[in-house]
């Protein structure tokens, strides 16, 4: 996820994106606890995507 893309989005779009990304992260985390992911680094990337979206939301 690029910061430029987040800066162009509205507050509502970013808040919806945060909800979706958090849900995706929680699903990935749960699935990883049940059966290991092929690439566990995806969890880190997803967590950082959530953080980037939250930062962009707080800036606005």
MODELLER restraints for C-alpha pairs under 7 A, 6 or more apart:
rsr = mdl.restraints
at = mdl.atoms
rsr.add(forms.Gaussian(group=physical.xy_distance, feature=features.Distance(at['CA:1:A'], at['CA:49:A']), mean=6.53, stdev=0.5))
rsr.add(forms.Gaussian(group=physical.xy_distance, feature=features.Distance(at['CA:6:A'], at['CA:53:A']), mean=6.98, stdev=0.5))
rsr.add(forms.Gaussian(group=physical.xy_distance, feature=features.Distance(at['CA:6:A'], at['CA:56:A']), mean=6.42, stdev=0.5))
rsr.add(forms.Gaussian(group=physical.xy_distance, feature=features.Distance(at['CA:7:A'], at['CA:56:A']), mean=6.73, stdev=0.5))
rsr.add(forms.Gaussian(group=physical.xy_distance, feature=features.Distance(at['CA:11:A'], at['CA:57:A']), mean=6.42, stdev=0.5))
rsr.add(forms.Gaussian(group=physical.xy_distance, feature=features.Distance(at['CA:11:A'], at['CA:60:A']), mean=6.99, stdev=0.5))
rsr.add(forms.Gaussian(group=physical.xy_distance, feature=features.Distance(at['CA:14:A'], at['CA:53:A']), mean=6.53, stdev=0.5))
rsr.add(forms.Gaussian(group=physical.xy_distance, feature=features.Distance(at['CA:14:A'], at['CA:57:A']), mean=6.23, stdev=0.5))
rsr.add(forms.Gaussian(group=physical.xy_distance, feature=features.Distance(at['CA:15:A'], at['CA:57:A']), mean=6.96, stdev=0.5))
rsr.add(forms.Gaussian(group=physical.xy_distance, feature=features.Distance(at['CA:18:A'], at['CA:50:A']), mean=6.03, stdev=0.5))
rsr.add(forms.Gaussian(group=physical.xy_distance, feature=features.Distance(at['CA:18:A'], at['CA:53:A']), mean=5.93, stdev=0.5))
rsr.add(forms.Gaussian(group=physical.xy_distance, feature=features.Distance(at['CA:18:A'], at['CA:54:A']), mean=6.63, stdev=0.5))
rsr.add(forms.Gaussian(group=physical.xy_distance, feature=features.Distance(at['CA:21:A'], at['CA:50:A']), mean=5.82, stdev=0.5))
rsr.add(forms.Gaussian(group=physical.xy_distance, feature=features.Distance(at['CA:22:A'], at['CA:50:A']), mean=6.31, stdev=0.5))
rsr.add(forms.Gaussian(group=physical.xy_distance, feature=features.Distance(at['CA:25:A'], at['CA:43:A']), mean=6.84, stdev=0.5))
rsr.add(forms.Gaussian(group=physical.xy_distance, feature=features.Distance(at['CA:25:A'], at['CA:46:A']), mean=5.89, stdev=0.5))
rsr.add(forms.Gaussian(group=physical.xy_distance, feature=features.Distance(at['CA:25:A'], at['CA:47:A']), mean=6.54, stdev=0.5))
rsr.add(forms.Gaussian(group=physical.xy_distance, feature=features.Distance(at['CA:28:A'], at['CA:43:A']), mean=6.87, stdev=0.5))
rsr.add(forms.Gaussian(group=physical.xy_distance, feature=features.Distance(at['CA:29:A'], at['CA:43:A']), mean=6.89, stdev=0.5))
